[in-house]
Amino acid sequence: MTNKTLAAPQELRYARIHGLAGYRPERVVTNDEVIEFIDSSDEWIQQRSGIVTRHIAAPEESVIDMAEAASRDAITKSGVAPEQIGAVIMATVTHPYQTPAAAPELAFRLGIPDPAALDISAACAGYCYGISMANDMVRAGTVDYVLVIGVEKLSDFTDKYDRGTAFIFGDGAGAAVVGISDFQGIGPTLWGSLGDKRDLITQREPWTGLRGGMEESGRQDALDWPAFVMQGQSVFRWAVYDMVPVAVKAVEAAGITPHDLDAFVPHQANMRITDAMVKALKLPEHVPVARDIAETGNTSAASVPLAMARMLDEGEAPHGGLALQIAFGAGLVYAAQVVVMP
C-alpha cells in the first residue's frame, strides 16, 4: 500500500449554462400526412397528444449534422471559443452506429481540439443527464467548458403504420455550453432509473434481429432499423404520478420554491402529460410552461433544450431566470434540475 497522497481539487467551482440553441430540420410534417398511413384523424391526434406538426430530417441528414448546427449556434451565443471546450457529451439513442460514437466526429467538425468525447444513452432524459455530468465536471475542475447536446433522428426508428407511435416523434437537436461561472447556475440533479419497467418503452427488436420480423410480414417498406414501441397509458400514468414528486424534490434541492421559477420546461412527451404535471405541481399561474411539442413533436433527448431555446428566443422566458427542467423516458430513466437560463 502506497503512502503517497494523490492530488485533488481543494475547492469546488461554480458552473452555469453559457449558451443554448436548437435546430429543427426544414421539412414540416402535418397530421394529415401522418394519417395517410394509420386509422386516425388530425382532431384525434391533437386531442390525444397536442401535436399539430413535427419536423423531419432529410434522408441524408444525420444526427451529427443536426448536432453540428445546434452546437455552432450555442457556442457562438456562449462567447466561448471551441478550443476552450474540454469535453463533448452527446445524448442520443438514434445514432445508427454502435461504434464509433458520434461525439468525437462532432468535436472534429467544430474544431474542438482533442476533447473528451462520448455518447450517452438515456433516451428522453439524456440531455438532463448530460447537464448534470457537465456540471460535476466543471465544478470538480476536470474541464472548464463542456458542450452538451441532445439530438435525435427518430424518423429512422418510427413505424409509420403503428397507430400508437406514428404521430408522436420528430427530429431535431439542442445544444448547451456549460462552463465555469462566478455563481452556481445549475442546481442538484434528482435522477434515477426503473429497469424493471424497461418494456414500457423499447425497441421492437434488437440490432441483431434487423429486418427479419418485418420482412416476414410481407411488408415491402420494412424499416432499416428496429422501430420504437411504447405502452402509452402506462407511460402516461408513470410520468404524471411518479415524476411530480421528483420535480418537487428538484425545486427543494435548489433551495427555492415554485413561486421563484421563471419557467417550467418538461420533456415534450405529450401535452396532456404536461397539463397534468402543471396541475399536480400546483404551479403558479405566472410561470410560463414549455409547449413546444405542438410544432415539434416528441424529439426525445432534444426536447428540453429545443423547448427552452424557443422560450428564450420568443421572449416567453427571461434570460437569467430560473427554470425547472425535467425529462423522463425509456429505461425507464428520469432526471430533473433547476437551472439559470443563459
Backbone torsions as a table, in degrees:
resi	resn	phi	psi	omega
1	MET	NA	129.0	-177.3
2	THR	-76.0	150.5	175.3
3	ASN	-102.6	10.4	177.9
4	LYS	-82.2	145.9	177.1
5	THR	-108.0	125.3	-179.7
6	LEU	-75.3	146.8	177.8
7	ALA	-68.7	145.2	178.9
8	ALA	-150.6	151.7	177.7
9	PRO	-57.1	136.0	-178.7
10	GLN	-90.2	-24.3	-178.4
11	GLU	-137.3	140.3	173.8
12	LEU	-77.7	145.6	178.7
13	ARG	-102.1	171.7	174.5
14	TYR	-93.7	154.6	178.9
15	ALA	-141.0	150.5	175.6
16	ARG	-153.9	170.9	174.7
17	ILE	-85.9	122.3	-177.9
18	HIS	-93.7	-30.0	-178.5
19	GLY	-153.1	144.8	-176.3
20	LEU	-143.2	137.0	180.0
21	ALA	-154.0	157.9	178.6
22	GLY	-128.5	159.7	175.7
23	TYR	-135.7	128.2	175.1
24	ARG	-118.3	130.9	178.3
25	PRO	-58.5	158.2	-174.5
26	GLU	-66.9	-38.9	-173.7
27	ARG	-74.0	128.3	177.6
28	VAL	-109.6	127.9	-178.9
29	VAL	-111.9	125.0	-179.2
30	THR	-87.8	167.7	176.2
31	ASN	-64.3	-33.0	179.1
32	ASP	-60.6	-35.8	177.5
33	GLU	-71.1	-38.3	-179.4
34	VAL	-63.6	-42.1	-174.2
35	ILE	-75.7	0.5	171.7
36	GLU	-66.3	-19.2	-174.4
37	PHE	-117.2	-5.2	178.5
38	ILE	-134.9	158.2	178.0
39	ASP	-84.0	91.3	-176.9
40	SER	-158.7	-169.4	178.8
41	SER	-150.9	160.5	176.9
42	ASP	-59.0	-41.6	-179.4
43	GLU	-62.9	-44.0	-178.4
44	TRP	-63.9	-44.8	-178.6
45	ILE	-62.3	-44.6	-179.8
46	GLN	-65.3	-40.8	178.8
47	GLN	-66.6	-36.6	-174.8
48	ARG	-79.2	-34.5	-171.9
49	SER	-129.5	-22.0	-174.2
50	GLY	85.7	0.6	-176.6
51	ILE	-84.8	130.0	177.0
52	VAL	-107.7	-44.3	177.8
53	THR	-140.9	167.9	172.7
54	ARG	-147.5	154.1	178.9
55	HIS	-96.0	136.0	-178.0
56	ILE	-123.8	130.6	-178.3
57	ALA	-69.2	153.2	174.4
58	ALA	-66.9	153.6	-177.7
59	PRO	-52.3	-38.1	-177.2
60	GLU	-88.3	-2.6	-176.8
61	GLU	-85.7	121.8	-175.4
62	SER	-100.0	171.5	175.2
63	VAL	-63.3	-32.4	178.8
64	ILE	-68.9	-39.6	177.0
65	ASP	-59.7	-47.3	-178.8
66	MET	-67.0	-40.4	178.8
67	ALA	-63.4	-37.7	179.4
68	GLU	-63.1	-43.9	-179.1
69	ALA	-61.9	-46.6	179.6
70	ALA	-66.5	-40.1	-176.5
71	SER	-66.7	-41.6	179.4
72	ARG	-59.8	-42.0	179.6
73	ASP	-66.6	-43.7	-179.4
74	ALA	-63.8	-40.9	179.4
75	ILE	-64.2	-42.6	177.9
76	THR	-60.7	-45.7	-179.2
77	LYS	-65.5	-30.0	-176.9
78	SER	-74.8	-24.3	-175.0
79	GLY	75.9	10.6	-179.9
80	VAL	-96.8	137.4	178.3
81	ALA	-79.9	145.6	179.9
82	PRO	-52.5	-37.6	-178.0
83	GLU	-69.9	-10.4	176.5
84	GLN	-85.5	-13.8	-176.8
85	ILE	-81.7	123.9	-176.2
86	GLY	-101.6	-10.5	-179.6
87	ALA	-152.3	147.3	177.3
88	VAL	-127.3	122.6	179.2
89	ILE	-118.1	117.3	179.9
90	MET	-112.0	117.1	177.7
91	ALA	-93.6	117.5	179.5
92	THR	-162.8	149.8	171.5
93	VAL	-120.8	10.6	-175.5
94	THR	-122.7	10.2	168.2
95	HIS	-70.1	121.2	-167.9
96	PRO	-79.5	11.5	178.4
97	TYR	-118.7	128.8	174.3
98	GLN	-64.0	-37.0	175.7
99	THR	-157.1	145.2	0.1
100	PRO	-74.8	162.3	177.4
101	ALA	-66.5	162.3	179.8
102	ALA	-78.5	-31.0	-173.1
103	ALA	-59.1	-43.9	179.6
104	PRO	-60.7	-41.3	178.0
105	GLU	-65.3	-40.3	177.3
106	LEU	-59.8	-46.5	180.0
107	ALA	-58.8	-41.5	178.8
108	PHE	-62.3	-44.7	179.8
109	ARG	-61.1	-35.8	-176.3
110	LEU	-83.0	-5.3	-178.9
111	GLY	75.2	27.5	176.6
112	ILE	-88.5	115.0	-171.9
113	PRO	-80.4	116.0	169.3
114	ASP	54.6	48.4	179.1
115	PRO	-86.3	161.3	161.5
116	ALA	-64.1	132.2	-175.6
117	ALA	-144.4	126.8	-177.1
118	LEU	-152.7	153.9	171.3
119	ASP	-97.5	146.6	172.5
120	ILE	-124.0	143.7	-178.6
121	SER	-113.5	94.3	176.9
122	ALA	-134.1	26.6	175.0
123	ALA	50.3	-134.2	-174.3
124	CYS	-65.1	-22.4	179.9
125	ALA	-88.3	0.7	-171.7
126	GLY	-57.8	-42.8	-179.1
127	TYR	-64.4	-45.0	179.4
128	CYS	-65.3	-34.6	172.1
129	TYR	-60.9	-46.2	-178.8
130	GLY	-61.6	-40.3	178.0
131	ILE	-62.4	-40.8	178.7
132	SER	-65.6	-42.8	178.9
133	MET	-64.3	-42.1	179.3
134	ALA	-64.0	-42.7	178.4
135	ASN	-57.2	-46.8	-179.0
136	ASP	-65.4	-38.9	179.7
137	MET	-63.5	-42.9	-180.0
138	VAL	-70.6	-44.8	-177.9
139	ARG	-62.0	-36.4	-178.5
140	ALA	-82.2	-9.0	178.7
141	GLY	87.6	12.0	178.6
142	THR	-64.6	-44.1	175.5
143	VAL	-143.0	166.0	177.4
144	ASP	-90.3	-35.1	-177.7
145	TYR	-139.8	143.7	179.6
146	VAL	-130.6	134.2	172.5
147	LEU	-95.4	121.8	-179.9
148	VAL	-114.3	127.6	-179.0
149	ILE	-126.1	139.0	167.3
150	GLY	-116.1	121.2	-174.6
151	VAL	-147.2	139.5	177.8
152	GLU	-145.7	142.2	166.6
153	LYS	-116.6	74.8	-174.4
154	LEU	-71.1	-18.3	179.4
155	SER	-61.6	-26.4	177.5
156	ASP	-71.3	-18.2	-174.0
157	PHE	-119.0	16.7	-178.5
158	THR	-106.7	128.2	175.6
159	ASP	-85.8	108.8	-175.3
160	LYS	-68.3	-8.7	177.3
161	TYR	-97.9	-4.4	-179.2
162	ASP	-85.8	107.6	-175.4
163	ARG	-61.4	-25.0	-177.0
164	GLY	-81.9	-20.8	-175.1
165	THR	-131.0	-15.4	-171.8
166	ALA	-57.7	-31.1	-174.9
167	PHE	-92.6	-6.4	-168.5
168	ILE	-83.6	-45.8	-162.8
169	PHE	-92.0	150.6	174.6
170	GLY	-138.4	176.1	-178.8
171	ASP	-113.3	154.6	176.9
172	GLY	163.6	178.1	-178.8
173	ALA	-146.5	146.3	172.5
174	GLY	-134.5	143.7	-177.4
175	ALA	-138.5	148.1	178.6
176	ALA	-138.5	143.8	172.6
177	VAL	-103.9	116.7	178.5
178	VAL	-104.4	133.8	-178.6
179	GLY	-160.2	-178.1	-176.5
180	ILE	-60.7	149.9	-172.8
181	SER	-150.1	163.8	175.0
182	ASP	-93.5	4.9	172.8
183	PHE	-149.0	159.3	-179.3
184	GLN	-82.3	117.2	-176.5
185	GLY	-110.2	6.3	178.8
186	ILE	-135.4	117.5	-178.2
187	GLY	-78.2	173.1	177.8
188	PRO	-57.9	143.4	180.0
189	THR	-94.9	132.1	171.3
190	LEU	-102.1	114.6	-176.4
191	TRP	-145.1	167.7	-178.6
192	GLY	176.3	-175.2	-179.1
193	SER	-150.5	156.3	179.4
194	LEU	-133.7	81.1	-175.7
195	GLY	-64.7	-20.4	178.8
196	ASP	-72.2	-11.2	-180.0
197	LYS	-108.4	26.0	-176.1
198	ARG	-59.2	-29.2	-175.7
199	ASP	-75.2	-8.6	-178.7
200	LEU	-69.2	-33.0	175.6
201	ILE	-141.1	118.9	-174.2
202	THR	-158.7	166.7	168.8
203	GLN	-72.4	146.6	179.9
204	ARG	-64.7	-36.1	179.7
205	GLU	-149.8	161.0	-179.6
206	PRO	-75.5	166.1	177.2
207	TRP	-55.0	-34.1	-176.5
208	THR	-73.5	-8.1	-179.7
209	GLY	-113.0	29.4	-174.3
210	LEU	-56.0	134.2	167.5
211	ARG	69.6	-25.9	-172.9
212	GLY	-51.4	-56.2	-175.8
213	GLY	-62.5	-40.7	-177.5
214	MET	-72.9	-36.0	177.8
215	GLU	-66.2	-38.1	178.7
216	GLU	-65.4	-23.8	-180.0
217	SER	-74.7	-10.4	178.8
218	GLY	91.8	-1.5	179.8
219	ARG	-72.6	135.9	-177.2
220	GLN	-87.2	-13.0	-176.2
221	ASP	-115.2	40.9	-179.5
222	ALA	-54.6	140.1	179.5
223	LEU	-64.8	147.3	175.3
224	ASP	-71.4	-23.5	-177.8
225	TRP	-126.8	160.5	177.8
226	PRO	-65.7	135.4	179.2
227	ALA	-78.1	156.8	174.4
228	PHE	-90.6	141.3	177.3
229	VAL	-131.8	155.9	179.1
230	MET	-148.5	157.2	174.2
231	GLN	-97.7	91.5	-167.8
232	GLY	-54.5	-48.9	-176.3
233	GLN	-66.0	-39.8	179.1
234	SER	-66.7	-39.8	177.9
235	VAL	-65.0	-40.8	179.1
236	PHE	-59.0	-48.9	-178.0
237	ARG	-63.1	-42.3	179.5
238	TRP	-63.2	-46.2	-177.8
239	ALA	-61.2	-42.6	-175.8
240	VAL	-75.4	-49.0	-171.3
241	TYR	-87.3	-32.7	-177.3
242	ASP	-92.3	-25.7	-177.0
243	MET	-84.7	-24.7	178.6
244	VAL	-60.1	-46.7	176.4
245	PRO	-60.0	-34.1	177.5
246	VAL	-64.7	-43.5	178.5
247	ALA	-61.9	-42.7	179.7
248	VAL	-61.9	-44.1	-179.3
249	LYS	-66.3	-34.3	178.8
250	ALA	-65.0	-39.8	177.8
251	VAL	-66.1	-45.0	179.5
252	GLU	-63.2	-40.6	-178.8
253	ALA	-64.8	-29.0	178.1
254	ALA	-77.6	-7.7	178.2
255	GLY	79.3	25.2	179.7
256	ILE	-128.4	-178.5	174.5
257	THR	-121.2	165.7	177.8
258	PRO	-55.9	-29.1	-179.9
259	HIS	-68.6	-19.0	179.1
260	ASP	-83.3	-10.7	-176.4
261	LEU	-73.4	146.6	174.9
262	ASP	-110.6	-5.0	177.1
263	ALA	-168.7	150.1	172.6
264	PHE	-121.5	119.8	-175.8
265	VAL	-122.9	84.6	176.6
266	PRO	-82.3	158.6	171.8
267	HIS	-52.9	133.3	-176.3
268	GLN	-84.3	72.7	-176.8
269	ALA	-91.2	-39.9	-172.5
270	ASN	-170.9	132.8	-177.7
271	MET	-63.4	-33.2	179.2
272	ARG	-68.5	-35.2	176.0
273	ILE	-64.6	-44.5	178.4
274	THR	-59.5	-47.5	179.5
275	ASP	-59.7	-43.0	-179.0
276	ALA	-67.0	-36.9	178.7
277	MET	-67.8	-41.7	178.4
278	VAL	-58.8	-43.5	-179.6
279	LYS	-66.6	-46.0	-177.8
280	ALA	-67.6	-32.5	178.3
281	LEU	-75.6	-15.2	-173.7
282	LYS	55.2	46.2	-177.5
283	LEU	-65.4	132.7	178.9
284	PRO	-58.1	146.1	-175.9
285	GLU	-63.5	-24.4	-177.3
286	HIS	-77.1	-8.7	-177.4
287	VAL	-87.4	114.6	178.3
288	PRO	-68.2	146.8	-176.2
289	VAL	-119.5	131.7	179.2
290	ALA	-68.2	129.2	177.7
291	ARG	-134.6	42.9	-177.6
292	ASP	-65.9	-17.8	-177.4
293	ILE	-58.4	-29.0	-177.3
294	ALA	-57.9	-40.7	-177.6
295	GLU	-103.6	-13.8	-171.6
296	THR	-118.9	-16.6	-176.0
297	GLY	73.1	-170.3	178.4
298	ASN	-89.7	112.5	-178.8
299	THR	-107.5	21.9	175.0
300	SER	53.3	-120.6	-174.4
301	ALA	-62.6	-19.6	-178.9
302	ALA	-86.8	-10.6	-166.7
303	SER	-68.3	-41.1	-178.0
304	VAL	-67.5	-50.4	178.9
305	PRO	-66.1	-35.2	176.5
306	LEU	-62.0	-45.0	-177.9
307	ALA	-67.1	-42.2	179.9
308	MET	-68.0	-40.6	178.9
309	ALA	-61.0	-39.9	178.8
310	ARG	-65.3	-43.4	179.7
311	MET	-59.8	-40.7	179.4
312	LEU	-70.7	-44.2	-178.0
313	ASP	-64.2	-34.2	-176.8
314	GLU	-93.9	3.0	177.5
315	GLY	75.4	14.8	179.6
316	GLU	-76.8	-27.7	177.7
317	ALA	-127.9	148.2	-175.3
318	PRO	-86.9	139.0	170.4
319	HIS	-60.8	134.0	-178.6
320	GLY	86.7	-2.9	178.8
321	GLY	-82.0	169.7	-179.9
322	LEU	-94.2	132.2	179.0
323	ALA	-128.4	135.9	170.3
324	LEU	-91.9	120.2	176.1
325	GLN	-117.2	137.9	-179.3
326	ILE	-144.6	138.8	179.7
327	ALA	-140.3	153.7	-174.1
328	PHE	-157.6	146.2	-179.1
329	GLY	-179.1	-154.8	-172.2
330	ALA	-54.2	138.8	180.0
331	GLY	150.9	-54.8	-15.1
332	LEU	-70.9	143.1	179.1
333	VAL	-133.6	158.7	178.7
334	TYR	-155.1	158.3	176.0
335	ALA	-160.1	144.5	178.9
336	ALA	-147.5	142.9	174.8
337	GLN	-156.9	156.4	172.0
338	VAL	-95.2	132.8	179.4
339	VAL	-128.8	154.6	168.8
340	VAL	-85.0	120.9	-178.2
341	MET	-70.9	139.9	-175.5
342	PRO	-70.2	NA	NA
